[in-house]
């Protein structure tokens, strides 16, 4: 299968969820913009709770990603299956951290003032 064929299949698979991707992107960008306008800098803010929560959400993906794809963890048998599941776990961890880190900064601002 060619790269263009893979992208074509991916675009048809994502088409029903385009509105959800757009709304999610707007929420994440708005959250980051609001935090940035309040003084947020990713290298200076440390949040242990956001990191731990993002790790737990990522690890929980082991249970619900196979369920989401109408499968079970027992069906994850080949090396490619494990690589895909691991990539899903890492992606969910990163998305969770991208959302929770500036959110924890905004919550800490609310607690201070």
C-alpha positions as CSV (number, residue, x, y, z in Angstrom):
1,X,0.0,0.0,0.0
2,X,1.3,3.4,-0.9
3,X,1.6,6.4,1.5
4,X,-1.1,8.2,-0.4
5,X,-3.4,5.2,0.0
6,X,-2.8,5.2,3.7
7,X,-3.6,8.9,4.0
8,X,-6.8,8.4,1.9
9,X,-8.0,5.7,4.2
10,X,-7.1,7.8,7.3
11,X,-9.0,10.8,5.9
12,X,-12.1,8.7,5.3
13,X,-11.8,7.2,8.8
14,X,-11.4,10.7,10.4
15,X,-14.1,12.4,8.4
16,X,-17.0,11.7,10.8
17,X,-14.9,13.1,13.7
18,X,-13.8,16.3,12.0
19,X,-16.1,18.4,14.1
20,X,-14.9,16.8,17.3
21,X,-11.2,17.4,16.3
22,X,-12.0,21.1,15.5
23,X,-13.8,21.7,18.8
24,X,-11.1,19.9,20.8
25,X,-8.4,22.0,19.0
26,X,-10.2,25.2,19.8
27,X,-10.5,24.3,23.5
28,X,-6.8,23.4,23.8
29,X,-5.7,26.5,21.9
30,X,-8.0,28.7,24.0
31,X,-6.7,27.1,27.2
32,X,-3.1,27.7,26.2
33,X,-3.8,31.3,25.1
34,X,-5.6,32.1,28.3
35,X,-2.8,30.6,30.4
36,X,-0.2,32.4,28.3
37,X,-1.9,35.7,28.8
38,X,-1.8,35.1,32.5
39,X,1.9,34.5,32.5
40,X,2.2,30.8,31.8
41,X,5.5,29.5,30.6
42,X,5.9,25.8,30.1
43,X,9.5,25.7,31.3
44,X,8.9,27.6,34.5
45,X,5.7,26.0,35.8
46,X,6.0,22.7,37.5
47,X,2.9,20.6,38.5
48,X,3.5,17.2,40.0
49,X,-0.3,16.6,40.1
50,X,-0.8,17.3,36.4
51,X,2.1,15.0,35.5
52,X,0.9,12.1,37.8
53,X,-2.7,12.5,36.5
54,X,-1.5,12.5,32.9
55,X,0.6,9.3,33.5
56,X,-2.5,7.6,35.1
57,X,-4.7,8.6,32.2
58,X,-2.1,7.3,29.8
59,X,-1.8,4.0,31.6
60,X,-5.6,3.7,31.8
61,X,-5.5,3.6,28.0
62,X,-4.3,0.0,28.2
63,X,-7.8,-0.9,29.3
64,X,-10.0,1.3,27.2
65,X,-8.2,1.7,23.9
66,X,-8.8,-1.9,22.9
67,X,-12.4,-1.5,24.1
68,X,-12.8,1.6,21.9
69,X,-11.7,-0.4,18.9
70,X,-14.1,-3.2,19.7
71,X,-11.4,-5.5,20.7
72,X,-9.9,-7.0,23.9
73,X,-6.5,-6.9,25.4
74,X,-6.2,-10.6,24.7
75,X,-6.4,-9.8,20.9
76,X,-3.2,-7.6,21.2
77,X,-0.9,-10.4,20.1
78,X,1.5,-9.3,17.5
79,X,4.4,-6.9,17.7
80,X,2.6,-4.4,15.6
81,X,-0.4,-4.6,17.9
82,X,1.7,-3.8,20.9
83,X,3.5,-1.0,19.1
84,X,0.1,0.5,18.1
85,X,-1.2,0.2,21.7
86,X,2.0,1.7,23.1
87,X,1.8,4.6,20.6
88,X,-1.8,5.2,21.7
89,X,-0.8,5.2,25.3
90,X,2.0,7.7,24.7
91,X,-0.3,9.9,22.5
92,X,-3.0,9.9,25.3
93,X,-0.3,10.8,27.9
94,X,0.9,13.7,25.8
95,X,-2.6,15.0,25.0
96,X,-3.5,14.8,28.7
97,X,-0.3,16.6,29.7
98,X,-0.9,19.3,27.1
99,X,-4.4,19.9,28.6
100,X,-3.6,19.5,32.3
101,X,-0.4,21.4,32.6
102,X,-1.8,24.9,31.7
103,X,-5.0,24.0,33.5
104,X,-3.0,23.4,36.7
105,X,-1.3,26.7,36.2
106,X,-4.7,28.5,35.9
107,X,-6.0,26.6,39.0
108,X,-2.9,27.6,41.0
109,X,-3.6,31.3,40.0
110,X,-7.1,31.0,41.3
111,X,-5.9,29.6,44.6
112,X,-3.4,32.3,45.1
113,X,-5.5,35.3,44.4
